Amino acid sequence: MTIFVYYLTNGQFLSLKPRKAFMNCIIIDDDPMSRKVLEDLINRTDFLTLTNSYSNAIEAMNAFQGENEINLIFLDVEMPEMSGLDFLKTLENPPQIIIVSGEEKYALEAFEYEVVDYLLKPVTITRFYKSVNKAYKRYTEKNQIEEVNNEIFIKKKNATLVRLSYDDILWVEALENYVIVSSFDDKYTIHFTMKAITQKLPQKRFKRVHRSYIVNISKISVIEDNSVVIKTKTGSKIIPIGKSYKERLMEDLNLMSK
């Protein structure tokens, strides 16, 4: 049975309140002068927080293992070892991207990655603010949708809508071109990819712990070695933790040790 998920809103976004939300951003550019210009512009923009500036994409990968969530990347294309576009290919769920390049020829390929904008060097202050304001608008709208929408409606073939709050969801499991959403009382098969549903669910509540599993972190009862345990109506579910996901999961948990 195929089930489709509809995210319902109240028909409009909440009014935006600039300067209340802050975006963590990084720069990845091998040109020192270009980095300096961007650093100066970012530091003059009060809704942007520069967490780091990198001269190559390899070093920048460490940013995604740190404590700060990255919301925006200013990314050069032509860099040694790994190009900016190759770097994008390594990101499973990338933040917003603004390409900053001295060449126009990469623009078409860059927009295939749904980048926010493509800035040509030398970057002018007018084009910079046009780009970051666009990114900021997307960021605040997304956050407001997550605040307003605390539930999903699952539509069955007979047009019946089933209400499912985020708190009802225990975990999501991949099944080829479908995912299975497991709640405390039922399971729902949805024609969605894992990447798509990861982008739909609130990232603060739901974490990918394995290439085949997303879990509601508030439902984790125990973490044992390389698995998490979630209590169910009939017992418990043991879900493996992928090696590449474990460090990020532990960082996101409110961890105390004795």
Buried (B, 14 or more C-beta within 10 A) or exposed (E): EEBEBEEEEEEEBBEEEEEEBEBBBBBBBBBEEBBEBBBEBBEEBEBBBBBBBBBBBBEBBEBBEBEEEBBBBBBBBBBEEBBBBEBBEEBEEBBBBBBBBEEEEBBEEBEEBEBBBBBBBEBEEEBBBEBBEBBBBBBBEBBBBBEBBEEBBBBEEEEEEEEBEBBBBBBBBBEEEBBEBBBEEEEBBBEBBBEEBBEBBBBEBBBBBBEBBBBBBEBBEEBEEEBBBBBBEEEEBEBBBBEEBBEBBEEBEEEEEE
